């Protein structure tokens, strides 16, 4: 796997382009930040997606011990965030959910896929993929899309 670093916020997130997945890959080491680093990372990823016509987005919180701040959660749940995603070439969204070792409350994961799909309609498909194999199959499997 070859990846190109797009953005980093030490201790928080690394944003990479993964050509093997045709995706921007946001690896969250922690999701909590009291400042603007979460939004900065997302904006950097979106700018890359637009500039390079990247169709897939991976949010990997599999090892993150901390959830988003209330402010950042409100922002990613907002119409402004939804509109920014819809204005991009993104077509597929993957969530790599928090594992049990993170200590995070994962009750929300069961509803994430349906909630995400309802926000983006038929324009973007979304899936929870706990494994690399499931993620790869969804993003580039048999369809190559």
N, C-alpha and C positions, 0 to 999 in steps of 0.2 A: 504494500500500500504506500503510495506516494501522496503526501499532503503538502499543501502550500499554506503557510501561516498568513492569515488575513488580519487578525487582531488578537491581542492578549491583554488580560487584566490579571496580573499575578495573584494566585490564590483564589480567583473567582472563576475565570473562564478562558479557554483557548478556542478561537474560532479558526477553523481550517477549511480549505477547499479540498474535497476528496473526489478527484476525477473518476476513481473506480466506482463511486456511487452516484456520480453526477450531482454532488450535494455540497452544501455548506454544512459543516459539522461543528456544532457548538457543544464542547465538552465542559460542563459545569462542575467545578471542583467544590463550589458552594454557590447557592443561588442568592444568598442574602447579601445585600449591599445597601448601606444607608445613603449613598450618593447616587451618581448617574452612571456608574460603570455597567450596570445591566443594560440600560438603554443604549449606551455607547456601543456595546458589543453587538446588540441587535441591529442598530443602524449601520455599523460597519459590515455586518453580514448581508443586510439588505442591499447596500451599495454594491457589494461584490456580485450578488445575485443579478442585479439589474445590468451591471456592466458586462457580465460574462454569460448572460442568459442561462443561469443555472436553474434546473427545474425541481431540485429536491432540497429539503431542509431537515436536518437531524438535530433534535434537542436531547442530549445525553445527560441525564441527571442520575445515572445509575449508581454513582458513588458520592453524590452530594449529600452532606449531612444536614444542610440548612435549606429551608424553603425560601421563596421570594419574600421580600418585604411587602407589607400591605400596599404601599404605593406602587411598587413594581407589578404586583399581582393585578391591581386595578388597571394599570396601563396595558398589560398584555391581554386583559379582558375587555379593553375599550374598543369603540368603533374606530378610533384613529389607528390603532394597531391593526385591526382587521382590514381597514382600507389600504394601509401600507402593504400588507401581504397581498391583497387582491390586485394592487397596482404593479405587482412584480410578476416575473415569469414562473413563479413557483407553482408546481402541480401536485407534489406529494410531500407530506409532513410525517415524520417519524418521531415518536417519543420513546426513548430508552428510559424506562421508569426507575425510580429509586429502589435499590435492593434492600432486603431486610436488615443488612448490616449497617445501613445509614441511620437507622432510628427514626426516619421520617414517617409521618402519618401518610399512608398510601391509599387511604379510602377514596381519594379523588381520581385515582388512576382508572378505576372501572368506568367512570363517566367521561373521561377525557376525550376518548375517540368520538363518541356521539356528540359531545358538546362542540368539539372542533369541527366536525362535519357540518353541524347545524349553522355554525358561523360563516362557513365558506361555501355552502351550497355544493353544487356539482363541479365547481371550478377546481377545488383542491380536495384530494383524498388524504385521509389520515389513518395512521395505525399505531398502536402500541406494540413495540417489538422488543421484548426482553432480551433477545439474543442477537448476536451479529448475523447469524445465518438467516433469521427471520427478517431482519432489516434489509439485508442484501437481496433476499428473494423478493420482498415488496418493492424495493427501489429499482432493481435492475434484472430481476429474475427472468421469467420466460418471455415477458413482453419487450424487454429492452427499453422501456419507457423510463 
